[in-house]
Amino acid sequence: MKLEDVEGYLLDNHSGTTDEQRLATLKREISALLERKVAGAFVEVGCYRGATAAYLRALLDLAGEESRPIHVYDSFEGLPEPDTIDGTHLAAGSIRSCQDDVIALHRELGLAAPIIHSGWFHDTLPAELPDTIAFGYLDGDFYESILTSLRHCVPNLAPGGLLIVDDYADVESNPAAWNGLPGVLAACEAYFGRARPLEVLPGSGDLAFGAYRT
Ligand SMILES: C[S@@+](CC[C@H](N)C(=O)[O-])C[C@H]1O[C@@H](n2cnc3c(N)ncnc32)[C@H](O)[C@@H]1O
């Protein structure tokens, strides 16, 4: 399937977790990362039904990187209990998927399925992350989930590597950023020990993407 067809399929069928801005930003950043010849695996921490993992696979395949592994992590029981800082936008148990959803989506798009790690991040990440990460997409929605993701992914990030944190709303830098999950920014500030620690990735609308580069 052509990349435009993969994009069209995801926009039509997975609009709850992806959109044109996210796809365009991922395409731009992954293309630059591959040009830099950064070593290591790709990881998605919080994969839900696999839409972003499938897009990453399509981008890698198009670049002739069929053998670069993608690891995905999810409870497949939905979200954990929110902290107070996470607000009331999403409840425990919501956004629930299963491993077969991830596999079926990849099959539908003619893509190889990722390596799936099922369980809570605090159980899987310490033992099951690749030693060298070139790119990570951190999309756990809640304070504790993002903090755990950063604690384990940042130390394994390769030189020249990139982590993108979804739902990172730095409204001082981008007042249009979607700000429905305030625990995400709070977790980044707690991990890095300073205010607004990530680079805000530009987007035309309400994109809320934070970037950490090594
Ligand atoms: C917004 S969805 C991810 C969407 C996906 N990245 C995409 O682009 O399609 C968030 C996912 O994170 C998972 N999740 C959040 N916190 C978690 C945790 N602490 N341990 C395991 N899974 C978690 C949820 O089960 C949910 O599937």
The ligand as an SDF file (V2000), in Angstrom:
LIG
                    3D

 27 29  0  0  0  0  0  0  0  0999 V2000
   -4.0170    7.5840   23.6910 C   0  0  0  0  0  0  0  0  0  0  0  0
   -3.8040    5.8870   23.7700 S   0  0  0  0  0  0  0  0  0  0  0  0
   -2.4480    5.6130   22.6780 C   0  0  0  0  0  0  0  0  0  0  0  0
   -2.7550    5.9140   21.2280 C   0  0  0  0  0  0  0  0  0  0  0  0
   -1.6790    5.4460   20.2810 C   0  0  0  0  0  0  0  0  0  0  0  0
   -0.3860    5.9750   20.6600 N   0  0  0  0  0  0  0  0  0  0  0  0
   -1.9900    5.8890   18.8640 C   0  0  0  0  0  0  0  0  0  0  0  0
   -1.3360    6.8170   18.3790 O   0  0  0  0  0  0  0  0  0  0  0  0
   -2.8950    5.3310   18.2590 O   0  0  0  0  0  0  0  0  0  0  0  0
   -3.0600    5.6090   25.3350 C   0  0  0  0  0  0  0  0  0  0  0  0
   -2.7470    4.1400   25.6150 C   0  0  0  0  0  0  0  0  0  0  0  0
   -1.8460    4.0800   26.7030 O   0  0  0  0  0  0  0  0  0  0  0  0
   -2.1400    2.9420   27.4880 C   0  0  0  0  0  0  0  0  0  0  0  0
   -1.6100    3.2080   28.8360 N   0  0  0  0  0  0  0  0  0  0  0  0
   -1.6560    4.3870   29.5150 C   0  0  0  0  0  0  0  0  0  0  0  0
   -1.0160    4.2800   30.6980 N   0  0  0  0  0  0  0  0  0  0  0  0
   -0.5280    3.0200   30.7490 C   0  0  0  0  0  0  0  0  0  0  0  0
    0.2680    2.3240   31.7010 C   0  0  0  0  0  0  0  0  0  0  0  0
    0.6620    2.8990   32.8450 N   0  0  0  0  0  0  0  0  0  0  0  0
    0.6310    1.0430   31.4430 N   0  0  0  0  0  0  0  0  0  0  0  0
    0.2220    0.4510   30.2880 C   0  0  0  0  0  0  0  0  0  0  0  0
   -0.5440    1.0540   29.3370 N   0  0  0  0  0  0  0  0  0  0  0  0
   -0.9060    2.3380   29.5650 C   0  0  0  0  0  0  0  0  0  0  0  0
   -3.6470    2.8000   27.4150 C   0  0  0  0  0  0  0  0  0  0  0  0
   -4.0480    1.4700   27.6150 O   0  0  0  0  0  0  0  0  0  0  0  0
   -3.9610    3.3100   25.9900 C   0  0  0  0  0  0  0  0  0  0  0  0
   -4.0920    2.2340   25.0870 O   0  0  0  0  0  0  0  0  0  0  0  0
  1  2  1  0
  2  3  1  0
  2 10  1  0
  3  4  1  0
  4  5  1  0
  5  6  1  0
  5  7  1  0
  7  8  2  0
  7  9  1  0
 10 11  1  0
 11 12  1  0
 11 26  1  0
 12 13  1  0
 13 14  1  0
 13 24  1  0
 14 15  1  0
 14 23  1  0
 15 16  2  0
 16 17  1  0
 17 18  1  0
 17 23  2  0
 18 19  1  0
 18 20  2  0
 20 21  1  0
 21 22  2  0
 22 23  1  0
 24 25  1  0
 24 26  1  0
 26 27  1  0
M  CHG  2   2   1   9  -1
M  END
$$$$
